Amino acid sequence: MALPASFCRRRLGYGEDVTRVFSFLRGVFWLAVVVGLVFYLGGGWFFSEQIRSDALEIDPRVPIFDLEVAAVDGASITLNDNATMDANLRSEGTFGIDWRTGYGQVGAILDDTPTSVTRTFTLVSGSPVKPGDKVDVEGFAFPADPSVTLGPTVEDVVYQSPLGGLAAWYLPGADDSWVIHVHGKGASPREALRAARGIAEAGYPQLLITYRNDAGQPQDATGFYQYGRTEWVDLEGAVAYALENGASDVVVFAYSTGGALALSFLYESGRAESAKGLILDAGNIDFGATLDYGASQRDLPLLPYKVPGSLSTVAKFIAEIRFGIDFEELDYVARADELDVPVLAFHGAEDDVVPIGTSRRLAEARPDLVELVEMDGAGHVLSWNTDPAAYEAQVADFLARVAG
């Protein structure tokens, strides 16, 4: 039976509509694919470059004199904010204040306005600071000359690693257990002066070391920071120096990325049996997790959104290919079952650099060995600054237990 011409026209018209819809959907699909490829491959490449420049390239910290002194007297100092966004300026606790000809400490906040902050002030060394001077408020809290903090018995020494001689500060003590301090990425042995002062009073000899890629020291063959993968042998050399100069054993005290060196040493070194304990301060012990954490706080270029976790994953994958990074190898928490020494771990609850979650994971993985102290209000490696007395008391108690 022949179909009416009007029915055929309607059916043909419907088919054409369906074809146009499917054609449109295919176009949308392929557009989404292209946009996704551009977003993830282009964005992944862009952020892998940020990993190279921000995390891998050798970049020692230098003071940034960007805060202006508005007023100063014998007990207080007022600093103009100047929109610098310096978190230390308004953080409660004890901080260092550095200017080009001297050094001091600031304490309690006495007045806080949108444009200035007044804090208690103590001159530590050098010439007095004056109104108009530019200063840097920093977490290290003590000046670069270790003798100002530790006294005249501190010595400059050199220990050996596969790269050659590396500089360190040695402070004698009556005990035969030595404490070896390992600073974080881009920092210096000065980072350890805060804790070293209290430890010195307890009588422990101390070694505050440099390691490869520090200013004035040999560089890693890769030209990059390696987050413990190669640097642990430098710490091994420092332990050997201690044992050869009277130490019966050591306790390693590691700050931020120094924690990666310390755990790598404990996992890899034949001298690890000489370590009786480990103290971590804001330990950067899972490099991949730290990168994810940093990415989650960054804005996407030209878009009002934070970097999604999926893009961070792609960026890390590209970085693995470009720079030879093995993120699984740099996750030292994953090897926590290999730990066999007690660990005291400090971590600031307000740390915006290294996620406190990595320290929590370590404590959860080894509750038999790891004691975690979470410091309310403390930023990155600023647990001492928030409460020096409590910090030093817990360190002293730990050392008495493991090295006494």
C-alpha positions as CSV (number, residue, x, y, z in Angstrom):
1,M,0.0,0.0,0.0
2,A,1.4,3.4,-1.0
3,L,2.0,5.9,1.9
4,P,0.5,9.4,1.6
5,A,3.0,12.0,0.3
6,S,2.3,14.1,3.4
7,F,3.4,11.3,5.7
8,C,6.6,10.8,3.8
9,R,7.4,14.4,4.1
10,R,6.8,14.4,7.8
11,R,9.0,11.3,8.3
12,L,11.7,12.7,6.2
13,G,11.6,16.0,8.1
14,Y,11.9,14.1,11.4
15,G,14.9,12.2,10.1
16,E,16.6,15.4,9.1
17,D,15.9,16.9,12.5
18,V,17.4,13.8,14.2
19,T,20.5,14.0,12.0
20,R,21.0,17.7,12.8
21,V,20.7,17.0,16.6
22,F,23.2,14.2,16.4
23,S,25.5,16.3,14.3
24,F,25.2,19.1,16.9
25,L,26.0,16.6,19.7
26,R,29.0,15.3,17.9
27,G,30.3,18.8,17.5
28,V,29.7,19.5,21.2
29,F,31.5,16.2,22.1
30,W,34.6,17.0,20.0
31,L,34.7,20.6,21.2
32,A,34.6,19.3,24.8
33,V,37.4,16.8,23.9
34,V,39.5,19.6,22.4
35,V,38.9,22.0,25.3
36,G,39.7,19.2,27.8
37,L,42.9,18.4,26.0
38,V,43.9,22.0,25.9
39,F,43.0,22.4,29.6
40,Y,44.7,19.3,30.9
41,L,47.7,19.1,28.5
42,G,48.3,22.8,28.3
43,G,47.5,23.4,32.0
44,G,49.4,20.3,33.0
45,W,52.5,21.5,31.1
46,F,52.1,25.0,32.6
47,F,51.9,23.7,36.2
48,S,54.7,21.2,35.6
49,E,56.8,24.2,34.7
50,Q,55.7,25.8,38.1
51,I,56.9,22.6,39.8
52,R,60.3,23.0,38.2
53,S,60.7,26.7,39.0
54,D,59.1,26.7,42.5
55,A,60.0,23.3,43.9
56,L,63.0,21.9,42.0
57,E,65.3,24.7,41.0
58,I,67.9,25.7,43.5
59,D,66.7,28.9,45.2
60,P,68.2,29.7,48.6
61,R,66.0,32.0,50.8
62,V,67.1,35.6,51.0
63,P,65.7,38.3,53.3
64,I,63.0,40.5,51.8
65,F,63.2,44.0,53.4
66,D,59.7,45.2,52.5
67,L,58.3,46.4,55.8
68,E,58.9,50.0,56.9
69,V,59.6,51.0,60.5
70,A,57.1,53.7,61.5
71,A,58.3,54.1,65.1
72,V,60.5,52.3,67.7
73,D,61.4,52.7,71.3
74,G,63.2,50.5,73.8
75,A,60.3,48.1,74.2
76,S,58.1,48.3,71.1
77,I,58.2,48.8,67.4
78,T,55.5,49.9,64.9
79,L,55.7,48.5,61.3
80,N,53.8,49.8,58.4
81,D,51.9,47.1,56.5
82,N,52.4,48.5,53.0
83,A,50.1,45.7,51.7
84,T,53.0,43.2,51.8
85,M,50.8,40.3,53.0
86,D,53.6,39.2,55.3
87,A,51.9,36.5,57.5
88,N,54.5,36.8,60.2
89,L,53.7,40.4,60.8
90,R,50.3,39.6,62.4
91,S,51.1,36.1,63.8
92,E,51.1,35.7,67.5
93,G,54.4,34.5,69.0
94,T,58.1,35.2,68.8
95,F,59.7,36.2,65.5
96,G,62.9,37.7,64.3
97,I,63.2,41.1,62.7
98,D,66.1,41.6,60.4
99,W,67.5,44.8,59.0
100,R,70.7,45.4,57.1
101,T,72.8,46.4,60.1
102,G,71.2,44.6,63.0
103,Y,68.7,42.0,64.3
104,G,66.0,41.9,66.9
105,Q,62.9,40.0,68.1
106,V,59.3,40.9,68.2
107,G,56.7,39.4,70.5
108,A,53.2,40.2,71.7
109,I,51.0,42.3,69.4
110,L,50.2,45.6,71.2
111,D,48.1,47.3,68.4
112,D,46.9,46.1,65.1
113,T,45.4,48.5,62.5
114,P,44.7,48.0,58.7
115,T,47.9,49.9,57.9
116,S,50.3,49.1,60.8
117,V,51.2,46.7,63.6
118,T,52.8,47.5,66.9
119,R,54.6,44.7,68.8
120,T,57.0,44.3,71.7
121,F,60.6,44.6,70.6
122,T,64.0,43.5,71.8
123,L,67.3,44.4,70.2
124,V,69.4,41.2,69.8
125,S,72.5,42.4,67.9
126,G,74.0,45.1,65.7
127,S,73.1,48.8,65.5
128,P,69.6,50.0,66.5
129,V,66.8,50.1,64.0
130,K,65.4,53.5,63.1
131,P,62.2,54.9,61.7
132,G,62.2,54.6,57.9
133,D,64.4,51.5,57.9
134,K,63.2,48.5,55.9
135,V,63.0,45.2,57.7
136,D,62.1,41.5,57.2
137,V,60.0,39.7,59.9
138,E,61.0,36.1,59.8
139,G,60.5,32.8,61.5
140,F,64.2,32.0,62.2
141,A,64.1,34.4,65.2
142,F,67.8,34.5,65.7
143,P,70.6,36.2,63.7
144,A,72.9,34.5,61.2
145,D,75.9,34.5,63.5
146,P,75.4,31.4,65.6
147,S,77.7,32.6,68.4
148,V,75.1,35.3,69.3
149,T,72.6,32.5,70.1
150,L,74.8,29.5,71.1
151,G,77.8,31.3,72.6
152,P,81.5,31.5,71.6
153,T,82.1,27.7,71.8
154,V,80.3,27.1,68.5
155,E,82.8,26.0,65.8
156,D,82.8,26.0,62.0
157,V,83.6,22.4,60.9
158,V,83.6,20.4,57.7
159,Y,82.3,16.9,57.3
160,Q,82.6,14.7,54.2
161,S,80.0,13.4,51.8
162,P,80.4,11.8,48.3
163,L,80.3,15.4,46.9
164,G,83.2,16.5,49.1
165,G,83.4,18.7,52.1
166,L,80.2,20.3,53.5
167,A,80.1,23.0,56.1
168,A,78.4,22.7,59.6
169,W,78.3,24.4,62.9
170,Y,79.4,22.2,65.9
171,L,78.4,23.0,69.4
172,P,80.2,20.9,72.1
173,G,78.3,19.3,75.0
174,A,78.9,16.9,77.9
175,D,76.6,14.1,76.6
176,D,77.8,11.4,74.2
177,S,74.5,11.5,72.3
178,W,74.7,14.2,69.5
179,V,71.7,16.0,67.9
180,I,72.1,16.6,64.2
181,H,69.9,19.3,62.7
182,V,68.8,19.2,59.1
183,H,67.2,22.3,57.7
184,G,64.6,22.6,55.1
185,K,64.7,23.4,51.3
186,G,66.3,26.8,50.6
187,A,67.0,27.5,54.2
188,S,70.3,27.2,56.2
189,P,71.5,25.9,59.5
190,R,70.2,29.1,61.1
191,E,66.7,27.5,60.8
192,A,67.7,25.2,63.7
193,L,69.0,27.9,66.1
194,R,65.6,28.2,67.8
195,A,65.6,24.6,69.0
196,A,69.4,24.3,69.4
197,R,69.5,26.9,72.2
198,G,67.4,24.8,74.5
199,I,69.1,21.6,73.6
200,A,72.5,23.2,74.4
201,E,71.3,23.9,77.9
202,A,70.6,20.2,78.3
203,G,74.2,19.4,77.5
204,Y,73.8,17.6,74.1
205,P,76.5,18.2,71.5
206,Q,75.0,19.4,68.3
207,L,75.8,19.5,64.6
208,L,73.9,22.0,62.5
209,I,74.6,20.9,58.9
210,T,74.5,22.2,55.4
211,Y,74.0,19.8,52.5
212,R,74.1,19.7,48.7
213,N,72.5,22.6,46.9
214,D,72.9,25.0,49.9
215,A,74.5,28.3,49.2
216,G,78.3,27.9,48.8
217,Q,78.1,24.1,48.9
218,P,78.4,21.4,46.2
219,Q,75.4,20.9,43.9
220,D,73.5,17.8,43.1
221,A,74.4,16.4,39.7
222,T,70.8,16.9,38.6
223,G,70.9,20.6,39.4
224,F,67.6,20.2,41.3
225,Y,66.5,19.6,44.8
226,Q,65.9,15.9,45.1
227,Y,63.8,15.7,48.3
228,G,65.9,13.1,50.1
229,R,66.5,10.8,47.1
230,T,70.2,11.8,46.9
231,E,70.7,14.1,49.8
232,W,70.4,11.4,52.5
233,V,74.0,10.4,51.8
234,D,75.1,13.9,53.0
235,L,73.3,13.3,56.3
236,E,75.0,9.9,56.4
237,G,78.3,11.8,56.2
238,A,77.3,14.0,59.1
239,V,76.4,11.0,61.2
240,A,79.8,9.5,60.4
241,Y,81.5,12.7,61.5
242,A,79.7,12.6,64.8
243,L,80.6,9.0,65.4
244,E,84.2,9.6,64.6
245,N,84.3,12.6,67.0
246,G,83.0,11.0,70.2
247,A,79.3,10.4,69.6
248,S,77.9,7.1,70.8
249,D,74.6,7.7,68.9
250,V,72.6,10.5,67.4
251,V,69.2,12.0,67.3
252,V,68.2,13.6,64.0
253,F,66.2,16.9,64.2
254,A,64.7,17.7,60.8
255,Y,62.8,20.7,59.5
256,S,60.4,20.7,56.6
257,T,62.1,19.0,53.6
258,G,64.9,18.0,56.0
259,G,62.4,15.4,57.1
260,A,62.6,13.8,53.7
261,L,66.4,13.5,54.1
262,A,66.0,12.1,57.6
263,L,63.5,9.4,56.7
264,S,65.4,8.5,53.5
265,F,68.5,8.2,55.7
266,L,66.7,5.9,58.2
267,Y,65.4,3.7,55.4
268,E,68.5,3.5,53.3
269,S,71.7,4.0,55.3
270,G,73.9,1.4,56.9
271,R,74.5,3.9,59.6
272,A,70.8,4.3,60.5
273,E,71.3,2.0,63.5
274,S,73.2,4.8,65.1
275,A,70.1,6.9,65.2
276,K,68.1,6.6,68.5
277,G,65.3,9.0,67.6
278,L,63.9,11.5,65.1
279,I,62.3,14.9,65.6
280,L,60.3,16.3,62.7
281,D,59.1,19.9,62.5
282,A,56.5,20.3,59.7
283,G,58.0,17.4,57.9
284,N,57.8,17.5,54.1
285,I,57.6,13.8,53.9
286,D,55.4,13.2,50.9
287,F,56.4,15.5,48.0
288,G,53.4,14.7,45.8
289,A,51.0,15.5,48.6
290,T,52.7,18.8,49.3
291,L,52.4,19.7,45.6
292,D,48.7,18.8,45.6
293,Y,48.2,20.9,48.7
294,G,50.0,23.9,47.2
295,A,48.0,23.6,43.9
296,S,44.7,23.5,45.8
297,Q,45.5,27.0,47.1
298,R,46.4,28.5,43.7
299,D,44.1,30.2,41.3
300,L,43.8,29.1,37.7
301,P,45.1,31.6,35.2
302,L,42.3,33.9,34.0
303,L,39.7,31.9,35.9
304,P,38.2,32.5,39.3
305,Y,38.7,28.9,40.4
306,K,41.4,26.9,42.3
307,V,43.5,24.3,40.6
308,P,41.5,21.1,40.6
309,G,43.1,17.9,41.9
310,S,42.8,16.3,38.5
311,L,44.9,19.0,36.9
312,S,47.5,18.7,39.6
313,T,47.7,14.9,38.9
314,V,48.3,15.6,35.2
315,A,51.0,18.2,36.1
316,K,52.8,15.8,38.3
317,F,52.6,13.1,35.6
318,I,54.2,15.5,33.1
319,A,56.8,16.5,35.7
320,E,57.7,12.9,36.2
321,I,58.4,12.6,32.4
322,R,60.2,15.9,32.1
323,F,62.3,16.0,35.2
324,G,62.7,12.3,36.3
325,I,60.7,12.6,39.5
326,D,59.3,9.4,41.1
327,F,56.5,10.6,43.4
328,E,56.0,7.2,44.8
329,E,59.7,7.1,45.8
330,L,59.3,10.5,47.5
331,D,56.4,9.4,49.6
332,Y,58.2,8.4,52.8
333,V,55.0,7.9,54.8
334,A,54.2,4.9,52.6
335,R,57.3,3.3,54.0
336,A,56.4,3.9,57.6
337,D,56.5,0.2,58.4
338,E,60.3,0.4,58.0
339,L,60.6,2.9,60.9
340,D,62.3,1.5,64.0
341,V,63.1,4.6,66.1
342,P,60.8,6.9,68.2
343,V,59.6,10.0,66.4
344,L,58.4,13.3,67.9
345,A,56.6,15.2,65.1
346,F,55.5,18.9,65.4
347,H,53.2,20.4,62.9
348,G,51.5,23.8,62.8
349,A,47.7,23.6,62.4
350,E,47.9,26.7,60.1
351,D,50.7,25.3,57.9
352,D,49.9,26.5,54.3
353,V,53.0,24.9,52.7
354,V,53.2,21.3,53.9
355,P,49.8,19.6,54.7
356,I,49.4,18.6,58.3
357,G,47.7,15.5,56.9
358,T,51.1,13.9,56.0
359,S,52.2,14.1,59.7
360,R,48.8,12.7,60.7
361,R,49.2,9.8,58.3
362,L,52.7,9.0,59.7
363,A,51.3,9.0,63.3
364,E,48.3,6.8,62.2
365,A,50.6,4.4,60.4
366,R,53.0,4.0,63.4
367,P,51.2,4.9,66.6
368,D,53.7,2.7,68.5
369,L,56.6,5.0,67.5
370,V,55.2,8.4,66.4
371,E,54.0,11.1,68.8
372,L,52.3,14.0,66.9
373,V,52.1,17.5,68.5
374,E,49.7,19.8,66.6
375,M,50.4,23.4,67.3
376,D,47.3,25.6,67.1
377,G,47.9,28.9,65.2
378,A,51.3,27.9,63.9
379,G,52.3,28.3,60.3
380,H,55.1,26.4,58.4
381,V,58.0,25.5,60.7
382,L,56.6,28.0,63.2
383,S,55.7,25.7,66.1
384,W,58.6,27.0,68.2
385,N,57.6,30.6,67.5
386,T,54.0,30.0,68.6
387,D,55.0,28.7,72.1
388,P,58.8,28.4,72.6
389,A,58.5,27.1,76.2
390,A,56.1,24.3,75.4
391,Y,58.1,23.3,72.3
392,E,61.4,23.2,74.1
393,A,59.9,21.3,77.0
394,Q,58.6,18.5,74.7
395,V,62.0,18.3,72.9
396,A,63.8,18.1,76.2
397,D,61.5,15.3,77.4
398,F,61.9,13.4,74.2
399,L,65.7,13.6,74.2
400,A,65.8,12.5,77.8
401,R,63.7,9.4,76.9
402,V,65.6,8.3,73.7
403,A,69.1,9.6,74.3
404,G,69.4,9.8,78.1
